[in-house]
Amino acid sequence: MIDIHNHILPNVDDGAKSFEMSIKMLKHAHHQGVTEIVNTIHYQHPLFMNIDFSVQRLEKLKNSLQLKLNELDIDLKIHLGCEVFYYDNLLKIKDEPFTTIGKGKFMLIEFSPNNIPNSQKQTLFDLKMNGITPIIAHPERYKKVQNDLNIIFDWINAGCIIQVDSGSVLGFLGKKAKDTSLAIIKENCCHVLASDAHNDTNRNFCIKKSYEIAKNIVGAEYAYRLVMEHPYSIIRGEDLYF
């Protein structure tokens, strides 16, 4: 399996708090069958505006983790990316380090739980016109989506990819998020399942269990796309076919 949304770099954002925690989380991911991940650092999030985005620093952290995994004979590859908080400046920041993944072809975008601005339609359209496909991070956690699933349909019709959090599927993020995530999956509107792992306790990698639930809803073939085929294509900058 491949996980394109998590926060395993130590002491960077609200993710892993130590190198040891990062390794513990990665061991847990590997135990579930995860072979590749994209660490997605919070970018321009109002709660994390002071993150040091030095390319040298972040690459050093990633390489240290990768080296340790290799020493432990753990076959798991780490990539760097970002979870970009929505403002209408997304086109302006598209060339900043790590703001896109998959050779610049995709951008993982997070909205405020309480607000999806009207400007997003034009901004997401502009990204598409510039060759970048928006990946909407955990929409099941947004209040507007919880009240109106048509927002999901609009995003898909606009060419966006929908990423659902494993923790939502398992009920770790509340009943509304769980119910909405399952509804999205049932409608075949989920394109990627990802862990959004933050720590080694209540928000660890849990992608395997969510995959099993998705398999019971949409069948093994489609569920496999959510955790393998689609994430694989995203990391390599290839088009997705639904």
C-alpha positions in Angstrom: 0.0 0.0 0.0 1.0 3.6 -0.5 0.1 6.5 1.8 0.2 10.0 0.3 -0.9 12.0 3.4 0.9 11.8 6.8 3.1 13.9 9.1 6.0 11.7 10.2 8.9 14.1 10.0 10.0 14.8 13.6 9.5 18.3 15.2 8.3 20.0 12.0 4.6 20.6 12.4 2.0 18.9 14.6 3.1 15.4 13.6 5.8 13.2 15.1 7.4 14.7 18.2 10.7 12.9 18.0 12.9 10.8 15.7 12.1 7.7 17.8 8.3 8.4 17.4 8.8 8.7 13.6 10.5 5.4 13.4 7.9 3.7 15.6 5.2 5.1 13.3 7.0 4.0 10.2 7.5 0.5 11.6 3.7 0.4 12.2 3.0 1.5 8.7 5.4 -1.2 7.3 3.7 -3.8 9.4 0.4 -3.0 7.7 1.9 -3.4 4.2 2.8 0.2 3.4 5.8 0.4 1.1 5.8 4.1 0.2 4.7 7.3 1.9 4.6 11.0 1.1 5.2 13.1 4.2 2.9 16.1 3.8 4.1 19.1 5.9 1.5 21.7 6.8 2.0 24.7 4.5 0.7 28.2 5.2 -1.7 26.7 7.8 -2.7 29.5 10.2 -1.7 27.4 13.2 1.7 26.6 11.8 3.0 29.7 10.2 6.5 29.5 11.6 7.6 26.2 10.1 11.2 26.2 8.8 10.8 25.2 5.2 14.6 25.0 4.5 15.0 22.4 1.8 18.3 21.3 3.3 16.8 20.8 6.7 13.8 18.8 5.5 15.8 16.7 3.1 18.2 16.0 6.0 15.4 14.8 8.3 13.9 12.6 5.5 17.3 11.1 4.7 18.0 10.4 8.4 14.7 8.5 8.6 15.3 6.7 5.3 18.8 5.7 6.4 17.5 4.3 9.7 14.8 2.3 7.9 17.4 0.9 5.6 19.5 -0.1 8.6 16.5 -1.9 10.1 15.9 -3.6 6.7 12.5 -2.0 6.5 11.4 -1.7 2.8 9.6 1.7 2.9 10.4 4.7 0.8 9.8 8.3 2.0 8.9 11.2 -0.3 8.4 14.8 0.7 5.4 16.9 0.0 3.0 19.4 1.6 -0.6 19.6 2.8 -1.4 23.1 1.5 -3.9 25.2 3.4 -6.4 26.9 1.1 -5.9 30.5 0.2 -6.5 32.0 -3.2 -2.7 32.2 -3.7 -2.3 28.5 -4.7 -1.2 29.3 -8.2 1.4 31.7 -6.9 3.0 29.2 -4.6 2.9 26.2 -7.0 6.7 26.4 -7.6 7.7 26.6 -3.9 9.5 23.6 -2.6 7.3 20.6 -1.8 4.0 22.4 -2.5 3.2 19.8 -5.2 3.8 16.1 -5.4 4.2 13.7 -8.3 6.6 15.8 -10.5 4.5 18.9 -10.0 1.3 17.3 -11.2 -0.7 17.3 -8.0 -1.3 19.5 -5.0 -2.8 18.2 -1.7 -5.2 21.0 -0.4 -6.8 21.4 3.0 -9.7 23.7 3.8 -10.8 25.1 7.2 -13.3 22.7 8.8 -15.7 25.6 9.1 -15.3 27.4 5.8 -15.0 26.6 2.1 -14.6 30.0 0.4 -16.5 30.7 -2.9 -13.1 31.7 -4.4 -12.0 28.0 -4.4 -13.9 27.2 -7.6 -11.9 29.6 -9.7 -8.6 28.9 -7.8 -8.9 25.1 -8.4 -9.9 25.7 -12.0 -6.7 27.9 -12.4 -4.6 25.1 -11.0 -6.1 22.6 -13.4 -5.5 25.0 -16.3 -1.8 25.1 -15.3 -1.4 21.3 -15.2 -1.9 20.7 -11.5 -4.7 18.4 -10.3 -6.0 19.4 -6.8 -6.3 16.6 -4.3 -8.9 17.6 -1.7 -7.7 16.4 1.7 -10.2 14.8 4.1 -13.4 16.6 2.8 -15.5 14.4 5.2 -14.2 16.5 8.0 -15.6 19.8 6.6 -19.0 20.9 8.0 -20.3 22.1 4.6 -19.6 18.7 3.1 -21.1 16.9 6.0 -24.3 18.8 5.3 -24.2 18.6 1.5 -22.4 15.9 -0.4 -23.1 17.8 -3.7 -19.9 19.7 -2.9 -18.0 16.5 -3.5 -19.7 15.9 -6.8 -18.8 19.5 -7.9 -15.1 19.0 -7.0 -15.0 15.7 -9.0 -16.7 17.3 -12.0 -14.1 20.0 -11.8 -11.4 17.4 -12.1 -10.3 17.1 -8.5 -9.2 14.0 -6.6 -10.9 13.2 -3.3 -8.8 11.8 -0.4 -10.5 10.4 2.6 -8.8 9.9 6.0 -8.5 6.4 7.3 -9.2 7.7 10.8 -12.5 9.1 9.6 -13.6 5.7 8.2 -12.7 4.1 11.6 -14.6 6.7 13.6 -11.6 8.2 15.3 -12.5 11.7 14.1 -16.2 11.8 15.2 -19.5 10.3 14.0 -20.2 12.9 11.4 -16.8 12.5 9.8 -17.3 8.7 9.8 -20.8 8.8 8.3 -19.7 11.2 5.6 -16.5 9.2 4.8 -18.6 6.1 4.3 -21.1 7.9 2.2 -18.3 9.2 0.0 -16.9 5.7 -0.4 -20.4 4.3 -1.2 -20.9 6.9 -3.9 -17.6 5.8 -5.5 -16.4 9.3 -4.9 -13.3 8.4 -2.9 -10.2 8.2 -5.0 -7.5 7.8 -2.3 -7.5 6.5 1.2 -4.6 7.9 3.4 -3.8 7.8 7.0 -3.1 11.4 7.9 -1.0 9.9 10.6 0.3 12.4 13.2 1.5 10.3 16.2 2.1 6.8 17.5 -1.2 6.7 19.6 -4.6 7.8 18.5 -3.6 9.2 15.1 -1.2 6.5 13.8 -1.2 4.7 10.5 -4.4 2.8 10.2 -4.8 2.4 6.5 -5.1 -1.4 6.5 -8.3 -1.4 8.6 -9.9 1.3 6.5 -9.0 -0.6 3.4 -10.8 -3.6 4.7 -13.9 -1.5 5.4 -13.8 0.0 1.9 -13.4 -3.4 0.4 -16.6 -4.5 2.0 -18.4 -1.5 0.6 -17.0 -1.2 -3.0 -15.3 -4.5 -3.6 -11.7 -5.6 -3.6 -10.8 -4.3 -7.0 -11.9 -0.7 -6.4 -10.6 -0.6 -2.8 -7.2 -1.7 -4.1 -7.2 1.4 -6.4 -7.7 3.6 -3.3 -4.6 2.4 -1.5 -2.3 1.3 -4.3 -3.1 2.1 -7.9 -4.2 5.7 -7.5 -1.5 6.7 -4.9 1.1 5.0 -7.1 0.1 7.1 -10.1 0.0 10.3 -8.0 3.6 9.8 -6.7 4.8 9.2 -10.3 2.9 12.1 -11.8 0.6 10.0 -13.9 -3.0 10.5 -14.7 -5.7 8.7 -12.7 -8.5 6.9 -14.5 -11.7 6.3 -12.4 
